[in-house]
Amino acid sequence: MLLFEDFPETSEPVWILGKEYNALTEKDEILSDVTSRLWFTYRKNFPPIGGTGPTSDTGWGCMLRCGQMILGEALVCTHVGRDWRWARGQEQREEYISILNAFIDKKDSYYSIHQIAQMGVGEGKPIGQWYGPNTVAQVLKKLAVFDTWSRLVVHVAMDNTVVIEEIKRLCMPWLDAACCEPEGAAELNGCREGACALAEEETALWRPLVLLIPLRLGLSDINEAYIETLKQCFMLPQSLGVIGGKPNSAHYFIGYVGEELIYLDPHTTQPAVDPCDDGQVPDETYHCQHPPCRMHICELDPSIAAGFFCRTEDDFDDWSALECRHWGLPMFELVDSQPSHMVSADALNLTPDFSDSDRLERFFDSEDEEFEILSL
């Protein structure tokens, strides 16, 4: 195992996606947890996107890869559990193989760079253009509809508001008319389990929830009033982490220690991976096997998206109760029913993006309403 020499010797607790560690006595456990997260980076030499497009996402795909990582964590929690640990050379579980197959860099994988980039065209992002956190959240929401194996509900809470009634209606579709399987779902992913039908689980009382909340926590810098509340996100057992970073340089934040955020960095270009003939996936490059990166929380760009996973209704109710206890300024509002002033973005089919690359130029554009500026 690699030495953890780069991690601080501190008595302050280390939080990784809802789990607390002691940096002085549990370094191996911390490294094992970090290494077990799926690490999606730039890749090269994959089939051209769209048949004639890029064969590498180096320089433009970092936020797309962060989106894959936060959704990959949700799939891990769904199919193998949050406490599952990866080890080099261990026999691969069938569910784990199916998860990796969902992200392989080819057009028929559910959440491949090909699918995300091409779905992003509908969000106003040409292939090869950098995404903001809201755009990737909206794209993942659309792609998850076709993943009949995982049956996730990906909900993007807009206007800094989480509406409890709306989420419960989405996660318990039996309350409404029966949902139809989307056309073409069976053709995606191409792995043993990934393309299966809903079967008897279609009528389950609760579909697993991936809640993504695009937020803006300041103008050009993060408002320090939100720092303690942001830290609290990583302490919740439902935490999927945060995607964000710096303008045009995205990271996947999975925890914190002291005043530093812990993150996985997608800015490494690796060769594309093809599954073996026996169905196994060479997976060492999908796990970061060195000490995780860290940055001071004040360096975080204020444009982020926070993620949470609720496998059951009880998980969601517990999350709702915990979210009501803030140690700092609330980052978003939690309400029982949709306020009368809110208009559903789905109803209007509007998913405007306020990406970091142009946020300063567009900040005073009165028509840009993706983020409400939160203030004291």
C-alpha angles and dihedrals in degrees: 000000000000117000116256093219094136094060117095121257097231139143091218114109120260115220121200116178096321098325124107123217138180110234092205098053107018106049093127091051091049092050092046091052093048092045091051093060114096109256114204116187140168111298133196136203096032121141111286113273108248090006096282104037135094122326092199134040095205110141098015111039103069097106090044089054090048088053089053090051096051091046091043089058089054091052091049090052090047100047109023104014136248091272094056113119130203122221128183112260097008120140109270119239115231092239091053091051089052090051091053091046089058089064103036110130099255134103099252098054114105097235103019122143085252094057094044094047094047094044088050090064087071088054091056096262116124116218108276096029122122117255130219120221094261094054094052090047091053092048093050089050090056095044094049090066089073095049098095091166096062096031091201124173106219108195123185110203109211132193091034088284131122111198111204095198092052093051094048090051091052095046095045101046091167085078088069132036117309113279120238123227108251116252112257096020094124092058094062130092098010096216130124098261102017097078099045122126126250094258117172094337089072089089096049112140095239131025113212111264128223105189115195118186117191108207141177112211100185143337112276094340134034114271105243089220088075098051098092091044091051090051089052089061090066091051096058115098088226092059119133092174131240133288118211134083128160130334108298091353114090129192136182109236114206104170149328144243120199107321095336128097118220115220148167114237119216094193096107119098114221131172116268115262126230122199116249122251090256091057096254118131121222095236110172092100090055093067126063105230100185132072110293123256121256135198134178110266092233089064091063115113109241093235107088144138120223120207134206133179124211113182093182139024088252089056090054093046090050091049091050091052093047092047089059089065107075128180092195141006111331112251094206142006124256113205135173097227136013112280115240093242093059121095118198113247088209091058091053093037087229119146104159116184125220097193121190093240093071103020096111094050092047100037094104095042103120092206094061105096105154091110130035108211107242116217141167 
